[in-house]
Amino acid sequence: MAGKYQDTRYYSGVVRKNVRKIIFWALLLVAVFTSAKTVGPEEEGVVIMLGKYNRTVTPGLNFIVPFGIERMFKIPVQRQLKQEFGFRTVEPGVRTRYAEEDYKDESLMLTGDLNLADVEWVVQYRIVDSYNYLFRVRDAEDALHDMSEAAMRKIVGDRTVNEVLTIGRQEVATEVEILLQQLCDEYENGIRIDQVVLQDVNPPESVKPAFNEVNEARQERETFINRAQADYNRIIPRARGEAREMIQQAEGYAISRVNRASGQAERFNALYEEYVNAPDVTKTRLYYETLERIMPEINHKIIIDENSTNVLPLLNLDGKGITIGRENDPLDDNQ
């Protein structure tokens, strides 16, 4: 017992003799650990001295005043950050898992036609001004979350549920991105919006069956409209073409008839002028021209003397030798 008591007194004496050195080295270690700060390659270091902004340091090893006199906040200015709405990524990787049930209040929205839509989206952004990010807005991350939700509800509230679910998704995302950037510039939070992506847009679970029935009815309607339009495109152009063809034929026939009538009238006038100048010659010429036009159309030609009671034999002009006469006609012996 005496030996142990002596050892304790010995160590206590050593400590009392070296207490200043122990305190010095302890303070030195604390100073080293609290003054040396490493800033990553994607970060900026914002140094605050006694609660007031002092300076911004670059990536690498930096030193600040120890013992809490200066503090450093590392801001990832070169990294793309994101906020998720209506779901949260639980396990990123090959088999990514999401949690959605606890975040339905964020994604359930009222559309412009008083329908409900479950809109899930992602906001991708970067911090471009670390000073504004820290000092212009209190808790910039929460503020950005609230601004994103407000912007999405405003844009979705101006559109019908069909636009949000189908053709208007990209337009909604673009307008939300523009509006959200305007809000960030107005609040001067030092954030730049890179992209707004609509992750998934669906009707609420309670109305999905009715919504699906409405969509099926609309799809059937579109099918019938497309079929009718196809028939229209097939029949109407053909009918128009046929009508145009008939009109052109009628116009051509009318022009032909008018030209023919005009030519006949001019021919008649020319004949009349010649007839006035020489009536007998014109009559004879017209008679011969008429016979010349008629005779080739007659197969059997018979020429008789109007004063004779017998038929005169004559070679047929169409190449067939035919003799027509009376039974006791003396000319029959010459055949």
C-alpha positions as CSV (number, residue, x, y, z in Angstrom):
1,M,0.0,0.0,0.0
2,A,2.8,2.3,0.8
3,G,4.4,1.7,-2.6
4,K,1.2,2.5,-4.5
5,Y,0.8,5.7,-2.5
6,Q,4.3,6.8,-3.3
7,D,3.7,6.1,-7.1
8,T,0.6,8.2,-7.1
9,R,2.3,11.1,-5.3
10,Y,5.1,10.8,-7.9
11,Y,2.8,11.1,-10.9
12,S,0.9,13.9,-9.4
13,G,4.1,15.8,-8.8
14,V,5.2,15.2,-12.4
15,V,1.8,16.5,-13.7
16,R,2.0,19.6,-11.5
17,K,5.4,20.4,-12.7
18,N,4.5,19.9,-16.4
19,V,1.0,21.3,-16.4
20,R,1.9,24.3,-18.5
21,K,3.6,22.2,-21.1
22,I,0.6,19.8,-21.3
23,I,-1.8,22.7,-21.7
24,F,0.4,24.3,-24.3
25,W,0.7,21.1,-26.4
26,A,-3.1,20.5,-26.0
27,L,-3.8,24.0,-27.2
28,L,-1.4,23.6,-30.1
29,L,-3.1,20.4,-31.2
30,V,-6.5,22.0,-31.0
31,A,-5.2,25.0,-32.9
32,V,-3.7,22.8,-35.6
33,F,-6.9,20.7,-36.0
34,T,-9.2,23.7,-36.0
35,S,-7.1,25.9,-38.3
36,A,-6.2,23.5,-41.1
37,K,-9.0,22.9,-43.5
38,T,-9.0,21.0,-46.8
39,V,-11.3,22.3,-49.6
40,G,-12.2,19.7,-52.2
41,P,-11.8,20.2,-56.0
42,E,-15.5,20.8,-56.5
43,E,-15.9,23.1,-53.5
44,E,-15.4,26.7,-52.3
45,G,-14.6,27.6,-48.7
46,V,-16.5,30.5,-47.3
47,V,-14.7,31.8,-44.1
48,I,-16.7,33.6,-41.5
49,M,-15.0,35.5,-38.7
50,L,-17.0,36.0,-35.6
51,G,-20.2,35.6,-37.5
52,K,-19.3,37.9,-40.3
53,Y,-18.2,37.1,-43.9
54,N,-14.5,37.4,-44.2
55,R,-13.3,35.7,-47.4
56,T,-13.8,32.9,-49.9
57,V,-10.9,30.4,-50.4
58,T,-10.1,28.1,-53.3
59,P,-9.7,24.3,-53.3
60,G,-6.7,22.9,-51.5
61,L,-5.2,23.2,-48.0
62,N,-6.3,26.4,-46.2
63,F,-5.8,27.8,-42.7
64,I,-8.2,29.8,-40.6
65,V,-8.0,31.4,-37.2
66,P,-8.5,28.5,-34.7
67,F,-10.6,28.2,-31.5
68,G,-13.8,29.0,-33.3
69,I,-12.8,32.6,-34.1
70,E,-13.2,31.8,-37.8
71,R,-15.4,29.1,-39.3
72,M,-15.4,27.7,-42.8
73,F,-18.4,26.4,-44.8
74,K,-17.6,24.2,-47.8
75,I,-20.0,24.9,-50.7
76,P,-20.1,22.4,-53.7
77,V,-20.1,25.0,-56.5
78,Q,-18.9,22.6,-59.2
79,R,-21.3,19.8,-58.5
80,Q,-24.8,19.3,-59.9
81,L,-27.3,18.9,-57.1
82,K,-30.9,17.8,-57.2
83,Q,-34.1,17.9,-55.3
84,E,-36.8,15.2,-55.7
85,F,-40.5,15.9,-55.3
86,G,-43.2,13.2,-54.7
87,F,-40.5,10.5,-54.1
88,R,-37.1,10.1,-52.6
89,T,-34.2,7.9,-53.8
90,V,-33.5,5.4,-51.1
91,E,-30.8,3.2,-52.7
92,P,-29.2,4.6,-55.8
93,G,-27.4,2.2,-58.1
94,V,-28.2,-0.7,-60.4
95,R,-31.4,-1.5,-58.6
96,T,-32.5,1.9,-57.5
97,R,-35.3,2.0,-54.9
98,Y,-37.7,5.0,-54.4
99,A,-39.9,5.9,-51.5
100,E,-43.2,7.5,-52.6
101,E,-45.9,6.9,-50.0
102,D,-44.7,9.5,-47.5
103,Y,-44.4,12.3,-50.1
104,K,-47.9,12.3,-51.8
105,D,-48.7,15.8,-50.4
106,E,-45.9,17.2,-52.6
107,S,-47.0,15.6,-55.8
108,L,-50.8,15.7,-55.6
109,M,-52.0,18.8,-57.6
110,L,-55.1,20.4,-58.9
111,T,-55.2,21.1,-62.7
112,G,-56.9,23.9,-64.6
113,D,-59.9,21.8,-65.4
114,L,-60.4,20.9,-61.7
115,N,-58.9,17.4,-61.9
116,L,-56.3,15.8,-59.8
117,A,-52.8,14.7,-61.0
118,D,-50.0,13.0,-59.2
119,V,-46.9,14.8,-60.5
120,E,-43.4,13.7,-59.6
121,W,-40.4,15.7,-60.8
122,V,-36.8,16.4,-60.2
123,V,-35.0,19.8,-60.1
124,Q,-31.3,19.8,-61.0
125,Y,-29.4,22.9,-60.0
126,R,-25.9,24.3,-59.2
127,I,-24.6,26.8,-56.7
128,V,-23.0,29.6,-58.6
129,D,-22.6,32.2,-55.9
130,S,-21.6,30.8,-52.5
131,Y,-21.9,34.2,-50.7
132,N,-25.5,34.7,-51.8
133,Y,-26.3,31.0,-51.1
134,L,-25.2,31.4,-47.5
135,F,-26.3,35.0,-46.6
136,R,-29.0,36.2,-48.9
137,V,-31.6,33.5,-48.0
138,R,-32.0,31.7,-44.8
139,D,-31.7,27.9,-45.5
140,A,-31.5,28.2,-49.3
141,E,-32.2,24.5,-49.8
142,D,-35.6,24.6,-48.1
143,A,-36.4,27.9,-49.9
144,L,-35.6,26.3,-53.2
145,H,-37.8,23.3,-52.3
146,D,-40.8,25.6,-51.6
147,M,-40.2,27.7,-54.7
148,S,-40.1,24.6,-56.9
149,E,-43.3,23.3,-55.5
150,A,-45.0,26.7,-55.9
151,A,-43.8,27.0,-59.5
152,M,-45.0,23.5,-60.4
153,R,-48.4,24.0,-58.9
154,K,-48.8,27.4,-60.7
155,I,-47.9,25.9,-64.1
156,V,-50.0,22.7,-63.7
157,G,-52.9,24.8,-62.5
158,D,-53.0,26.6,-65.8
159,R,-53.4,23.4,-67.9
160,T,-55.9,20.6,-68.3
161,V,-55.1,17.2,-66.9
162,N,-54.7,15.7,-70.4
163,E,-52.1,18.2,-71.3
164,V,-50.1,17.5,-68.1
165,L,-50.4,13.7,-68.6
166,T,-49.7,13.6,-72.4
167,I,-48.7,16.2,-74.9
168,G,-47.9,19.1,-72.5
169,R,-45.3,17.4,-70.2
170,Q,-42.3,18.9,-71.9
171,E,-43.9,22.3,-72.1
172,V,-44.8,22.2,-68.4
173,A,-41.2,21.2,-67.4
174,T,-39.8,24.1,-69.5
175,E,-42.1,26.7,-68.1
176,V,-41.4,25.5,-64.5
177,E,-37.7,25.8,-65.2
178,I,-38.0,29.4,-66.5
179,L,-40.3,30.5,-63.6
180,L,-38.1,28.8,-61.0
181,Q,-35.0,30.6,-62.4
182,Q,-36.8,33.9,-62.2
183,L,-37.6,33.3,-58.6
184,C,-34.0,32.4,-57.8
185,D,-32.8,35.6,-59.4
186,E,-35.4,37.6,-57.5
187,Y,-34.4,36.1,-54.2
188,E,-30.7,36.2,-55.1
189,N,-30.0,32.8,-53.6
190,G,-27.0,32.1,-55.8
191,I,-28.6,29.1,-57.5
192,R,-28.8,28.3,-61.2
193,I,-31.4,25.9,-62.4
194,D,-30.0,23.4,-64.9
195,Q,-33.1,21.3,-65.7
196,V,-36.6,20.4,-64.5
197,V,-37.6,16.8,-65.3
198,L,-41.1,15.4,-65.0
199,Q,-40.3,12.0,-63.6
200,D,-43.8,10.5,-63.6
201,V,-47.3,11.9,-64.1
202,N,-50.3,9.8,-63.2
203,P,-53.9,10.3,-62.0
204,P,-54.4,9.5,-58.3
205,E,-54.9,5.9,-57.4
206,S,-58.5,6.3,-56.4
207,V,-59.6,7.6,-59.8
208,K,-57.3,5.5,-62.0
209,P,-60.0,3.1,-63.1
210,A,-62.4,5.9,-64.2
211,F,-59.6,7.8,-65.8
212,N,-58.6,4.7,-67.8
213,E,-62.1,4.2,-69.0
214,V,-62.3,7.8,-70.1
215,N,-59.0,7.4,-72.0
216,E,-60.2,4.3,-73.7
217,A,-63.3,6.1,-74.8
218,R,-61.3,9.0,-76.1
219,Q,-58.9,6.6,-78.0
220,E,-61.9,4.9,-79.6
221,R,-63.2,8.3,-80.6
222,E,-59.9,9.2,-82.1
223,T,-59.8,5.9,-84.0
224,F,-63.2,6.5,-85.5
225,I,-62.2,10.1,-86.4
226,N,-59.1,8.8,-88.1
227,R,-60.9,6.2,-90.0
228,A,-63.5,8.8,-91.2
229,Q,-60.7,11.1,-92.1
230,A,-59.0,8.4,-94.1
231,D,-62.3,7.7,-96.0
232,Y,-62.7,11.4,-96.6
233,N,-59.2,11.7,-97.9
234,R,-59.8,8.7,-100.2
235,I,-63.2,9.5,-101.6
236,I,-63.4,13.3,-101.7
237,P,-60.3,13.9,-103.7
238,R,-61.3,11.3,-106.2
239,A,-64.8,12.8,-106.5
240,R,-63.3,16.2,-106.9
241,G,-61.0,14.9,-109.6
242,E,-63.8,13.2,-111.5
243,A,-65.9,16.4,-111.2
244,R,-63.0,18.5,-112.5
245,E,-62.5,16.0,-115.4
246,M,-66.2,16.2,-116.3
247,I,-66.1,20.0,-116.2
248,Q,-63.0,20.1,-118.4
249,Q,-64.7,17.7,-120.9
250,A,-67.8,19.8,-121.0
251,E,-65.8,22.9,-121.5
252,G,-63.8,21.2,-124.3
253,Y,-67.0,20.0,-125.9
254,A,-68.6,23.4,-125.7
255,I,-65.5,25.0,-127.2
256,S,-65.5,22.4,-130.0
257,R,-69.2,22.9,-130.8
258,V,-68.8,26.7,-130.8
259,N,-65.8,26.4,-133.1
260,R,-67.5,24.0,-135.4
261,A,-70.6,26.1,-135.6
262,S,-68.5,29.2,-136.2
263,G,-66.7,27.4,-139.0
264,Q,-69.9,26.2,-140.6
265,A,-71.3,29.7,-140.4
266,E,-68.3,31.1,-142.1
267,R,-68.4,28.4,-144.7
268,F,-72.0,29.1,-145.4
269,N,-71.3,32.8,-145.7
270,A,-68.5,32.1,-148.2
271,L,-70.7,29.8,-150.2
272,Y,-73.4,32.4,-150.3
273,E,-71.1,35.0,-151.5
274,E,-69.9,32.7,-154.3
275,Y,-73.5,31.8,-155.1
276,V,-74.5,35.4,-155.4
277,N,-71.6,35.9,-157.9
278,A,-72.4,32.8,-160.0
279,P,-75.6,30.9,-159.1
280,D,-75.5,28.2,-161.8
281,V,-71.8,27.3,-161.3
282,T,-72.3,27.2,-157.6
283,K,-75.4,25.0,-157.9
284,T,-73.5,22.6,-160.2
285,R,-70.5,22.5,-157.9
286,L,-72.6,21.9,-154.8
287,Y,-74.4,19.1,-156.6
288,Y,-71.2,17.3,-157.7
289,E,-69.7,17.7,-154.2
290,T,-72.8,16.3,-152.6
291,L,-72.8,13.3,-155.0
292,E,-69.1,12.8,-154.4
293,R,-69.7,12.7,-150.6
294,I,-72.8,10.4,-150.8
295,M,-71.9,7.9,-153.5
296,P,-69.0,6.1,-151.6
297,E,-71.5,5.3,-148.8
298,I,-73.9,3.4,-151.2
299,N,-73.0,-0.3,-151.9
300,H,-75.3,-0.9,-155.0
301,K,-75.6,2.0,-157.5
302,I,-78.2,2.0,-160.2
303,I,-78.4,4.7,-162.9
304,I,-81.5,4.8,-165.1
305,D,-82.8,7.1,-167.7
306,E,-85.8,9.0,-166.4
307,N,-87.5,8.6,-169.8
308,S,-86.7,5.0,-170.2
309,T,-88.7,2.0,-168.8
310,N,-85.6,-0.2,-168.8
311,V,-82.7,-0.3,-166.4
312,L,-79.4,0.6,-168.1
313,P,-76.6,-1.9,-167.3
314,L,-73.6,-0.2,-165.7
315,L,-70.4,-1.3,-164.0
316,N,-70.8,-1.0,-160.3
317,L,-68.6,1.7,-158.9
318,D,-67.8,-0.3,-155.7
319,G,-66.0,-3.0,-157.7
320,K,-68.8,-5.5,-157.8
321,G,-70.1,-6.4,-161.2
322,I,-73.9,-6.2,-161.0
323,T,-76.4,-6.0,-163.9
324,I,-80.0,-5.1,-163.2
325,G,-82.7,-5.1,-166.0
326,R,-86.0,-6.5,-167.2
327,E,-86.5,-10.2,-168.0
328,N,-86.8,-9.7,-171.8
329,D,-84.5,-6.8,-172.1
330,P,-82.5,-7.1,-175.4
331,L,-79.4,-5.7,-173.6
332,D,-79.2,-8.9,-171.5
333,D,-77.5,-10.7,-174.5
334,N,-74.6,-8.4,-174.2
335,Q,-73.8,-9.5,-170.6
